[in-house]
Amino acid sequence: MVSITQYNLDKIENLLEELGYKVRYEKGNFRTGACVIQNSKVIVVNKFSNLEIKINSLIQLIGDFELQKEDMEEKQWVFYKSLLKTND
């Protein structure tokens, strides 16, 4: 389980950045904490969501990606796999 800290949110953002995604924090009427804009590499997170919702929403999105070990550095792969275990 990933603890709900700003540090872990930063690690998730770094993982997404390495995968080519840009994370933006915007205000709006979101049903969830985050969404991917029309299959682009931009993820919009509701800036008014609390830290737990931001982290859990990004983990849920990451779980929907089909990633391979070759897509990232070893350290990021280990972190990615730990996020998937959280989502089970």
MMTF fields as JSON, N, C-alpha, C and O atoms, coordinates in Angstrom:
{
  "mmtfVersion": "1.0.0",
  "mmtfProducer": "UNKNOWN",
  "numBonds": 351,
  "numAtoms": 352,
  "numGroups": 88,
  "numChains": 1,
  "numModels": 1,
  "chainsPerModel": [1],
  "groupsPerChain": [88],
  "chainIdList": ["A"],
  "bondAtomList": [4, 2, 8, 6, 12, 10, 16, 14, 20, 18, 24, 22, 28, 26, 32, 30, 36, 34, 40, 38, 44, 42, 48, 46, 52, 50, 56, 54, 60, 58, 64, 62, 68, 66, 72, 70, 76, 74, 80, 78, 84, 82, 88, 86, 92, 90, 96, 94, 100, 98, 104, 102, 108, 106, 112, 110, 116, 114, 120, 118, 124, 122, 128, 126, 132, 130, 136, 134, 140, 138, 144, 142, 148, 146, 152, 150, 156, 154, 160, 158, 164, 162, 168, 166, 172, 170, 176, 174, 180, 178, 184, 182, 188, 186, 192, 190, 196, 194, 200, 198, 204, 202, 208, 206, 212, 210, 216, 214, 220, 218, 224, 222, 228, 226, 232, 230, 236, 234, 240, 238, 244, 242, 248, 246, 252, 250, 256, 254, 260, 258, 264, 262, 268, 266, 272, 270, 276, 274, 280, 278, 284, 282, 288, 286, 292, 290, 296, 294, 300, 298, 304, 302, 308, 306, 312, 310, 316, 314, 320, 318, 324, 322, 328, 326, 332, 330, 336, 334, 340, 338, 344, 342, 348, 346],
  "bondOrderList": [1, 1, 1, 1, 1, 1, 1, 1, 1, 1, 1, 1, 1, 1, 1, 1, 1, 1, 1, 1, 1, 1, 1, 1, 1, 1, 1, 1, 1, 1, 1, 1, 1, 1, 1, 1, 1, 1, 1, 1, 1, 1, 1, 1, 1, 1, 1, 1, 1, 1, 1, 1, 1, 1, 1, 1, 1, 1, 1, 1, 1, 1, 1, 1, 1, 1, 1, 1, 1, 1, 1, 1, 1, 1, 1, 1, 1, 1, 1, 1, 1, 1, 1, 1, 1, 1, 1],
  "groupList": [{"groupName": "MET", "atomNameList": ["N", "CA", "C", "O"], "elementList": ["N", "C", "C", "O"], "formalChargeList": [0, 0, 0, 0], "bondAtomList": [1, 0, 2, 1, 3, 2], "bondOrderList": [1, 1, 2], "singleLetterCode": "M", "chemCompType": "L-PEPTIDE LINKING"}, {"groupName": "VAL", "atomNameList": ["N", "CA", "C", "O"], "elementList": ["N", "C", "C", "O"], "formalChargeList": [0, 0, 0, 0], "bondAtomList": [1, 0, 2, 1, 3, 2], "bondOrderList": [1, 1, 2], "singleLetterCode": "V", "chemCompType": "L-PEPTIDE LINKING"}, {"groupName": "SER", "atomNameList": ["N", "CA", "C", "O"], "elementList": ["N", "C", "C", "O"], "formalChargeList": [0, 0, 0, 0], "bondAtomList": [1, 0, 2, 1, 3, 2], "bondOrderList": [1, 1, 2], "singleLetterCode": "S", "chemCompType": "L-PEPTIDE LINKING"}, {"groupName": "ILE", "atomNameList": ["N", "CA", "C", "O"], "elementList": ["N", "C", "C", "O"], "formalChargeList": [0, 0, 0, 0], "bondAtomList": [1, 0, 2, 1, 3, 2], "bondOrderList": [1, 1, 2], "singleLetterCode": "I", "chemCompType": "L-PEPTIDE LINKING"}, {"groupName": "THR", "atomNameList": ["N", "CA", "C", "O"], "elementList": ["N", "C", "C", "O"], "formalChargeList": [0, 0, 0, 0], "bondAtomList": [1, 0, 2, 1, 3, 2], "bondOrderList": [1, 1, 2], "singleLetterCode": "T", "chemCompType": "L-PEPTIDE LINKING"}, {"groupName": "GLN", "atomNameList": ["N", "CA", "C", "O"], "elementList": ["N", "C", "C", "O"], "formalChargeList": [0, 0, 0, 0], "bondAtomList": [1, 0, 2, 1, 3, 2], "bondOrderList": [1, 1, 2], "singleLetterCode": "Q", "chemCompType": "L-PEPTIDE LINKING"}, {"groupName": "TYR", "atomNameList": ["N", "CA", "C", "O"], "elementList": ["N", "C", "C", "O"], "formalChargeList": [0, 0, 0, 0], "bondAtomList": [1, 0, 2, 1, 3, 2], "bondOrderList": [1, 1, 2], "singleLetterCode": "Y", "chemCompType": "L-PEPTIDE LINKING"}, {"groupName": "ASN", "atomNameList": ["N", "CA", "C", "O"], "elementList": ["N", "C", "C", "O"], "formalChargeList": [0, 0, 0, 0], "bondAtomList": [1, 0, 2, 1, 3, 2], "bondOrderList": [1, 1, 2], "singleLetterCode": "N", "chemCompType": "L-PEPTIDE LINKING"}, {"groupName": "LEU", "atomNameList": ["N", "CA", "C", "O"], "elementList": ["N", "C", "C", "O"], "formalChargeList": [0, 0, 0, 0], "bondAtomList": [1, 0, 2, 1, 3, 2], "bondOrderList": [1, 1, 2], "singleLetterCode": "L", "chemCompType": "L-PEPTIDE LINKING"}, {"groupName": "ASP", "atomNameList": ["N", "CA", "C", "O"], "elementList": ["N", "C", "C", "O"], "formalChargeList": [0, 0, 0, 0], "bondAtomList": [1, 0, 2, 1, 3, 2], "bondOrderList": [1, 1, 2], "singleLetterCode": "D", "chemCompType": "L-PEPTIDE LINKING"}, {"groupName": "LYS", "atomNameList": ["N", "CA", "C", "O"], "elementList": ["N", "C", "C", "O"], "formalChargeList": [0, 0, 0, 0], "bondAtomList": [1, 0, 2, 1, 3, 2], "bondOrderList": [1, 1, 2], "singleLetterCode": "K", "chemCompType": "L-PEPTIDE LINKING"}, {"groupName": "GLU", "atomNameList": ["N", "CA", "C", "O"], "elementList": ["N", "C", "C", "O"], "formalChargeList": [0, 0, 0, 0], "bondAtomList": [1, 0, 2, 1, 3, 2], "bondOrderList": [1, 1, 2], "singleLetterCode": "E", "chemCompType": "L-PEPTIDE LINKING"}, {"groupName": "GLY", "atomNameList": ["N", "CA", "C", "O"], "elementList": ["N", "C", "C", "O"], "formalChargeList": [0, 0, 0, 0], "bondAtomList": [1, 0, 2, 1, 3, 2], "bondOrderList": [1, 1, 2], "singleLetterCode": "G", "chemCompType": "PEPTIDE LINKING"}, {"groupName": "ARG", "atomNameList": ["N", "CA", "C", "O"], "elementList": ["N", "C", "C", "O"], "formalChargeList": [0, 0, 0, 0], "bondAtomList": [1, 0, 2, 1, 3, 2], "bondOrderList": [1, 1, 2], "singleLetterCode": "R", "chemCompType": "L-PEPTIDE LINKING"}, {"groupName": "PHE", "atomNameList": ["N", "CA", "C", "O"], "elementList": ["N", "C", "C", "O"], "formalChargeList": [0, 0, 0, 0], "bondAtomList": [1, 0, 2, 1, 3, 2], "bondOrderList": [1, 1, 2], "singleLetterCode": "F", "chemCompType": "L-PEPTIDE LINKING"}, {"groupName": "ALA", "atomNameList": ["N", "CA", "C", "O"], "elementList": ["N", "C", "C", "O"], "formalChargeList": [0, 0, 0, 0], "bondAtomList": [1, 0, 2, 1, 3, 2], "bondOrderList": [1, 1, 2], "singleLetterCode": "A", "chemCompType": "L-PEPTIDE LINKING"}, {"groupName": "CYS", "atomNameList": ["N", "CA", "C", "O"], "elementList": ["N", "C", "C", "O"], "formalChargeList": [0, 0, 0, 0], "bondAtomList": [1, 0, 2, 1, 3, 2], "bondOrderList": [1, 1, 2], "singleLetterCode": "C", "chemCompType": "L-PEPTIDE LINKING"}, {"groupName": "TRP", "atomNameList": ["N", "CA", "C", "O"], "elementList": ["N", "C", "C", "O"], "formalChargeList": [0, 0, 0, 0], "bondAtomList": [1, 0, 2, 1, 3, 2], "bondOrderList": [1, 1, 2], "singleLetterCode": "W", "chemCompType": "L-PEPTIDE LINKING"}],
  "groupTypeList": [0, 1, 2, 3, 4, 5, 6, 7, 8, 9, 10, 3, 11, 7, 8, 8, 11, 11, 8, 12, 6, 10, 1, 13, 6, 11, 10, 12, 7, 14, 13, 4, 12, 15, 16, 1, 3, 5, 7, 2, 10, 1, 3, 1, 1, 7, 10, 14, 2, 7, 8, 11, 3, 10, 3, 7, 2, 8, 3, 5, 8, 3, 12, 9, 14, 11, 8, 5, 10, 11, 9, 0, 11, 11, 10, 5, 17, 1, 14, 6, 10, 2, 8, 8, 10, 4, 7, 9],
  "groupIdList": [1, 2, 3, 4, 5, 6, 7, 8, 9, 10, 11, 12, 13, 14, 15, 16, 17, 18, 19, 20, 21, 22, 23, 24, 25, 26, 27, 28, 29, 30, 31, 32, 33, 34, 35, 36, 37, 38, 39, 40, 41, 42, 43, 44, 45, 46, 47, 48, 49, 50, 51, 52, 53, 54, 55, 56, 57, 58, 59, 60, 61, 62, 63, 64, 65, 66, 67, 68, 69, 70, 71, 72, 73, 74, 75, 76, 77, 78, 79, 80, 81, 82, 83, 84, 85, 86, 87, 88],
  "secStructList": [7, 7, 7, 7, 7, 2, 2, 2, 2, 2, 2, 2, 2, 2, 2, 2, 2, 2, 6, 6, 7, 3, 3, 3, 3, 3, 7, 1, 7, 7, 1, 1, 1, 3, 3, 3, 7, 6, 6, 1, 1, 3, 3, 3, 3, 3, 6, 6, 1, 7, 2, 2, 2, 2, 2, 2, 2, 2, 2, 2, 2, 2, 2, 2, 1, 7, 7, 7, 4, 4, 4, 1, 7, 2, 2, 2, 2, 2, 2, 2, 2, 2, 2, 2, 2, 2, 2, 7],
  "xCoordList": [0.844, 0.0, 0.882, 1.829, 0.571, 1.313, 0.734, -0.476, 1.607, 1.118, 0.725, 1.26, -0.204, -0.755, 0.117, -0.124, 1.138, 2.05, 2.327, 2.175, 2.727, 3.101, 4.281, 4.368, 5.194, 6.353, 5.913, 6.452, 4.934, 4.461, 3.695, 3.767, 2.966, 2.322, 3.381, 3.217, 4.462, 5.555, 6.184, 6.528, 6.338, 6.906, 5.989, 6.46, 4.687, 3.725, 3.784, 3.763, 3.857, 3.963, 5.246, 5.228, 6.356, 7.624, 7.524, 8.045, 6.857, 6.653, 5.861, 6.228, 4.786, 3.969, 4.754, 4.623, 5.56, 6.388, 7.369, 7.58, 7.974, 8.899, 8.192, 8.801, 6.91, 6.123, 5.582, 4.886, 5.91, 5.509, 4.217, 3.717, 3.662, 2.415, 2.692, 3.663, 1.831, 1.891, 0.715, -0.428, 0.993, -0.054, -0.339, 0.558, -1.599, -2.02, -3.066, -3.897, -3.027, -4.019, -4.904, -4.442, -6.185, -7.149, -8.406, -8.684, -9.159, -10.455, -11.511, -11.376, -12.557, -13.617, -14.563, -14.363, -15.579, -16.563, -16.186, -16.722, -15.266, -14.826, -15.603, -15.821, -16.013, -16.633, -15.559, -15.79, -14.401, -13.28, -12.163, -12.317, -11.056, -9.956, -9.1, -8.391, -9.14, -8.25, -8.857, -9.687, -8.427, -8.865, -7.793, -6.984, -7.792, -6.9, -7.719, -8.837, -7.174, -7.911, -7.802, -6.72, -8.922, -9.059, -7.814, -7.258, -7.391, -6.245, -4.947, -4.013, -4.881, -3.633, -2.762, -3.156, -1.615, -0.721, -0.811, 0.188, -2.03, -2.276, -3.273, -4.336, -2.918, -3.804, -4.197, -3.338, -5.496, -5.992, -6.522, -7.349, -6.024, -6.417, -7.173, -6.765, -8.263, -9.02, -8.179, -7.87, -7.813, -6.904, -7.548, -6.847, -8.872, -9.554, -9.722, -10.192, -9.346, -9.395, -8.339, -7.297, -8.625, -7.62, -6.505, -6.632, -5.422, -4.232, -4.552, -4.046, -5.379, -5.721, -6.444, -6.141, -7.385, -8.12, -7.188, -7.281, -6.292, -5.341, -4.489, -4.344, -3.92, -3.049, -3.827, -3.386, -4.976, -5.754, -6.25, -6.31, -6.606, -7.056, -5.927, -6.13, -4.737, -3.594, -3.192, -2.841, -3.242, -2.934, -3.938, -3.562, -5.206, -6.229, -5.966, -6.089, -5.609, -5.284, -4.072, -4.07, -3.038, -1.821, -2.146, -1.574, -3.067, -3.474, -4.12, -4.113, -4.682, -5.311, -4.304, -4.624, -3.087, -2.058, -1.472, -1.346, -1.118, -0.438, 1.031, 1.466, 1.789, 3.207, 4.081, 3.7, 5.239, 6.226, 7.444, 7.68, 8.198, 9.398, 10.354, 11.047, 10.389, 11.292, 10.885, 11.666, 9.651, 9.15, 9.763, 9.621, 10.448, 10.938, 12.173, 12.541, 12.805, 13.984, 13.569, 12.404, 14.538, 14.273, 13.603, 12.64, 14.119, 13.574, 12.111, 11.285, 11.8, 10.423, 9.531, 8.361, 10.086, 9.322, 8.911, 7.775, 9.832, 9.535, 8.428, 7.499, 8.531, 7.505, 6.163, 5.122, 6.194, 4.977, 4.302, 3.089, 5.091, 4.53, 3.931, 2.91, 4.562, 4.017, 2.69, 1.805, 2.542, 1.274, 0.173, -0.97, 0.507, -0.486, -0.974, -2.154, -0.071, -0.476, -1.44, -2.349, -1.262, -2.152, -3.544, -4.535, -3.613, -4.889, -5.691, -6.864, -5.095, -5.783, -6.876, -7.545],
  "yCoordList": [-1.193, 0.0, 1.247, 1.347, 2.169, 3.425, 4.379, 4.599, 4.94, 5.879, 7.195, 7.563, 7.878, 9.109, 10.277, 10.889, 10.569, 11.667, 12.457, 11.947, 13.681, 14.509, 13.882, 13.96, 13.255, 12.591, 11.52, 11.436, 10.699, 9.647, 10.216, 9.661, 11.311, 11.97, 12.453, 12.306, 13.024, 13.481, 12.313, 12.454, 11.154, 9.971, 9.49, 9.098, 9.52, 9.109, 10.074, 9.65, 11.366, 12.362, 12.154, 12.279, 11.838, 11.583, 10.353, 10.352, 9.305, 8.106, 8.449, 8.037, 9.198, 9.585, 10.452, 10.306, 11.344, 12.203, 11.374, 11.643, 10.36, 9.481, 8.732, 8.403, 8.471, 7.769, 8.716, 8.293, 10.002, 10.969, 11.701, 12.422, 11.54, 12.206, 13.511, 13.628, 14.492, 15.748, 15.759, 15.547, 16.006, 16.077, 17.551, 18.321, 17.927, 19.306, 19.312, 18.407, 20.322, 20.491, 21.67, 22.807, 21.381, 22.39, 22.275, 21.233, 23.364, 23.291, 22.931, 23.244, 22.274, 21.873, 20.907, 20.533, 20.508, 19.567, 18.152, 17.616, 17.555, 16.194, 15.233, 15.516, 14.125, 13.089, 12.334, 11.883, 12.202, 11.546, 12.567, 13.728, 12.138, 13.047, 13.342, 14.348, 12.485, 12.686, 12.06, 11.154, 12.561, 11.978, 12.213, 13.134, 11.371, 11.549, 12.243, 11.821, 13.298, 14.057, 13.377, 13.309, 12.878, 12.299, 11.567, 11.925, 10.585, 9.751, 10.535, 10.031, 11.755, 12.513, 12.111, 11.285, 12.685, 12.381, 13.468, 13.833, 13.979, 14.974, 14.387, 13.901, 14.439, 13.981, 15.212, 15.956, 15.418, 16.559, 16.05, 15.14, 16.663, 16.294, 17.467, 18.619, 17.181, 18.233, 18.787, 18.071, 20.047, 20.625, 20.773, 20.974, 20.675, 20.789, 19.44, 19.391, 18.351, 17.028, 16.96, 17.611, 16.159, 16.008, 15.074, 14.42, 15.026, 14.267, 12.796, 12.216, 12.197, 10.784, 10.535, 9.566, 11.39, 11.223, 11.426, 10.691, 12.412, 12.641, 11.407, 10.947, 10.864, 9.689, 8.488, 7.82, 8.209, 7.044, 7.155, 6.152, 8.358, 8.553, 8.304, 7.661, 8.809, 8.591, 7.118, 6.591, 6.455, 5.014, 4.244, 3.33, 4.618, 3.944, 4.135, 3.187, 5.344, 5.586, 4.789, 4.198, 4.771, 4.021, 2.544, 1.876, 2.037, 0.641, 0.311, -0.843, 1.325, 1.122, 1.109, 0.658, 1.601, 1.631, 0.242, -0.513, -0.09, -1.357, -1.046, -0.66, -1.214, -0.852, -2.093, -3.121, -1.975, -3.048, -2.582, -1.383, -3.525, -3.208, -2.327, -1.481, -2.528, -1.763, -0.295, 0.53, 0.035, 1.404, 2.358, 3.574, 1.807, 2.667, 2.097, 0.942, 2.924, 2.49, 1.452, 1.378, 0.655, -0.424, 0.091, -0.501, 1.192, 1.748, 2.16, 1.946, 2.753, 3.151, 1.916, 1.923, 0.862, -0.371, -0.984, -1.429, -1.001, -1.544, -0.716, -1.268, 0.604, 1.486, 1.257, 1.184, 1.147, 0.882, -0.412, -0.449, -1.462, -2.749, -2.628, -3.25, -1.83, -1.637, -0.884, -1.125, 0.028, 0.741, -0.209, -0.086, -1.151, -2.11, -2.997, -3.344, -3.365, -4.182, -3.421, -4.016, -2.112, -1.26, -1.269, -1.206, -1.349, -1.232, -2.533, -2.523, -3.646, -4.956, -5.027, -6.053],
  "zCoordList": [0.0, 0.0, 0.0, 0.78, -0.859, -0.94, 0.096, 0.148, 0.915, 1.921, 1.25, 0.204, 1.866, 1.308, 1.762, 2.803, 0.954, 1.262, -0.016, -1.126, 0.161, -0.99, -1.729, -2.954, -0.967, -1.565, -2.557, -3.661, -2.168, -3.066, -4.257, -5.353, -4.062, -5.195, -6.18, -7.391, -5.669, -6.525, -7.29, -8.463, -6.624, -7.289, -8.412, -9.479, -8.169, -9.2, -10.376, -11.531, -10.087, -11.153, -11.964, -13.188, -11.293, -11.986, -12.881, -13.996, -12.399, -13.199, -14.462, -15.563, -14.296, -15.444, -16.416, -17.632, -15.887, -16.738, -17.553, -18.736, -16.92, -17.632, -18.762, -19.78, -18.569, -19.586, -20.654, -21.577, -20.52, -21.53, -21.238, -22.101, -20.052, -19.685, -18.963, -18.216, -19.195, -18.465, -17.497, -17.902, -16.223, -15.201, -14.939, -14.596, -15.107, -14.847, -13.75, -13.671, -12.91, -11.848, -12.208, -12.304, -12.405, -12.834, -11.989, -11.396, -11.946, -11.277, -12.305, -13.488, -11.846, -12.758, -12.083, -10.927, -12.796, -12.275, -12.689, -13.66, -11.953, -12.237, -11.351, -10.173, -11.892, -11.068, -10.299, -9.177, -10.897, -10.227, -10.076, -10.455, -9.53, -9.283, -10.495, -10.505, -11.543, -12.687, -13.934, -13.853, -15.089, -16.36, -17.407, -17.288, -18.435, -19.573, -20.655, -20.951, -21.243, -22.247, -23.608, -24.191, -24.108, -25.446, -25.942, -26.98, -25.236, -25.608, -25.807, -26.43, -25.286, -25.359, -24.173, -23.349, -24.103, -22.991, -21.924, -21.305, -21.718, -20.674, -19.684, -20.068, -18.421, -17.356, -16.549, -16.075, -16.4, -15.635, -14.309, -14.25, -13.248, -11.894, -11.293, -11.448, -10.616, -9.953, -8.813, -7.861, -8.907, -7.92, -6.544, -5.552, -6.476, -5.189, -4.488, -3.351, -5.15, -4.512, -3.426, -3.507, -2.404, -1.355, -1.84, -2.875, -1.077, -1.461, -1.723, -2.683, -0.887, -1.047, -2.369, -3.066, -2.715, -3.963, -5.159, -6.142, -5.087, -6.175, -6.402, -7.535, -5.323, -5.431, -5.95, -6.885, -5.353, -5.768, -7.2, -7.913, -7.632, -9.016, -9.999, -11.029, -9.691, -10.582, -10.613, -11.669, -9.457, -9.415, -10.279, -11.012, -10.186, -10.985, -12.479, -13.254, -12.885, -14.293, -14.735, -15.816, -13.899, -14.224, -14.403, -15.265, -13.588, -13.696, -15.032, -15.459, -15.697, -17.005, -18.15, -19.25, -17.901, -18.937, -19.112, -18.148, -20.335, -20.594, -20.772, -21.857, -19.716, -19.721, -19.664, -19.104, -20.246, -20.23, -19.447, -19.297, -18.959, -18.197, -18.998, -18.433, -20.314, -21.176, -21.293, -21.767, -20.858, -20.975, -19.952, -20.074, -18.938, -17.858, -17.192, -17.409, -16.379, -15.628, -14.583, -14.195, -14.137, -13.175, -11.9, -11.412, -11.37, -10.124, -10.305, -9.417, -11.461, -11.747, -11.951, -11.567, -12.554, -12.767, -11.423, -11.258, -10.481, -9.145, -8.49, -7.9, -8.597, -8.039, -8.74, -8.087, -10.06, -10.835, -10.375, -10.17, -10.216, -9.772, -8.366, -8.071, -7.504, -6.152, -6.213, -5.391, -7.18, -7.34, -7.789, -7.348, -8.659, -9.131, -7.999, -7.941, -7.101, -5.948, -5.071, -4.491, -4.962, -4.177, -4.755, -4.027, -6.073, -6.79, -6.781, -7.154, -6.369, -6.377, -5.34, -5.218]
}
